[in-house]
Amino acid sequence: MHPPRAPVRPALPSAARAKLSGVASVCWVYVLRCADDSLYTGWTVDLDRRLAAHQAGSASRYTRSRRPVSLAAAWEMGGRSAALREEARIKALPRAAKLALVARAGTPPGPSVTTAVRRSR
């Protein structure tokens, strides 16, 4: 005979888990300018720690060989899924659109920047 199983607790939504653990659900999407003038886009929950990891060469293979890197732009996102969507959207942009996005770093990212760059072609 098998021992009785403990009751399974339903999974909590990420916002509820964040509240219970005391961790903020804020994520960041960022763009780095590498030493070879290329752009790297990523997301993180701790921007300072992630930048330090990029500078140390332990964050990604891409930036490891393109150091030093500098923060070109960063946007605070509401949560992980929003950050992942925005990261994917930015990565899909052509270089000219990314540069326009970085130039407008004071404004939140969104379709208006993409549309403006695409219309200018």
C-alpha positions in Angstrom: 0.0 0.0 0.0 1.1 3.5 -0.8 1.0 6.2 1.9 -1.9 8.7 1.5 -1.1 11.7 -0.7 -1.1 15.2 0.7 -3.8 17.4 -0.8 -2.6 19.4 -3.8 -2.9 23.1 -3.4 -4.0 25.0 -6.5 -1.3 27.2 -8.0 -1.5 30.9 -7.2 -1.4 33.5 -9.9 1.9 35.2 -10.2 0.7 38.5 -8.7 -0.6 36.6 -5.6 2.7 34.7 -5.3 4.6 38.0 -5.5 2.5 39.5 -2.7 3.0 36.5 -0.5 6.7 36.4 -1.1 7.2 40.1 -0.6 8.8 40.4 -4.1 7.6 43.1 -6.4 6.3 41.8 -9.8 8.0 44.7 -11.7 10.2 43.6 -14.5 12.4 45.6 -16.8 13.0 45.5 -20.6 16.3 47.0 -21.5 18.5 47.8 -24.5 22.3 47.7 -24.3 24.7 49.4 -26.6 27.8 47.1 -27.1 31.4 48.1 -27.8 30.9 47.2 -31.5 27.9 49.5 -31.6 25.4 46.6 -31.8 22.3 46.6 -29.7 21.2 43.9 -27.2 17.7 43.6 -25.8 16.7 41.7 -22.7 14.5 41.6 -19.7 15.1 41.2 -16.0 13.6 41.7 -12.5 16.7 43.4 -11.1 18.2 45.8 -13.6 21.3 46.8 -11.6 22.3 43.2 -11.0 21.7 42.2 -14.7 23.8 45.2 -15.9 26.6 44.2 -13.6 26.4 40.6 -14.9 26.6 41.9 -18.5 29.7 44.0 -17.6 31.3 41.0 -15.9 30.6 38.8 -19.0 28.4 36.3 -17.2 25.0 37.4 -18.4 25.0 36.3 -22.1 27.3 34.9 -24.7 26.4 37.7 -27.0 27.5 40.6 -24.7 30.5 38.6 -23.3 32.5 39.2 -26.4 31.2 42.8 -27.0 32.2 44.5 -23.7 32.0 47.1 -22.4 28.3 47.5 -22.7 26.2 50.6 -21.7 22.6 50.9 -20.9 20.9 52.7 -23.9 17.3 52.5 -22.6 15.2 50.7 -20.0 11.4 50.5 -19.4 9.6 49.3 -16.3 7.0 46.7 -17.2 4.0 45.5 -15.1 5.1 41.9 -14.9 6.9 39.0 -16.5 4.5 38.3 -19.4 4.4 42.0 -20.4 8.2 42.2 -20.3 8.6 39.0 -22.4 6.1 40.4 -25.0 7.9 43.8 -25.2 11.3 42.1 -25.4 10.1 40.0 -28.3 8.5 43.0 -30.0 11.7 45.1 -29.7 13.9 42.2 -30.9 11.7 41.9 -34.0 12.3 45.5 -35.0 14.8 46.5 -37.6 17.9 48.3 -36.3 16.6 51.7 -37.4 13.5 51.3 -35.4 15.5 50.2 -32.4 17.7 53.3 -32.7 14.5 55.4 -32.9 13.2 53.7 -29.8 16.4 54.3 -27.9 16.4 57.9 -29.0 12.9 58.3 -27.5 13.8 56.4 -24.3 11.9 58.9 -22.2 8.6 57.7 -23.6 7.1 54.3 -22.9 7.6 51.8 -25.8 4.6 51.0 -27.9 3.3 50.7 -31.4 3.4 54.4 -32.1 7.2 54.4 -32.4 7.2 51.3 -34.6 4.6 52.8 -36.8 6.4 56.1 -37.1 9.6 54.4 -38.1 7.9 52.1 -40.6 6.1 55.0 -42.2 9.3 56.9 -42.8 10.7 54.3 -45.2 
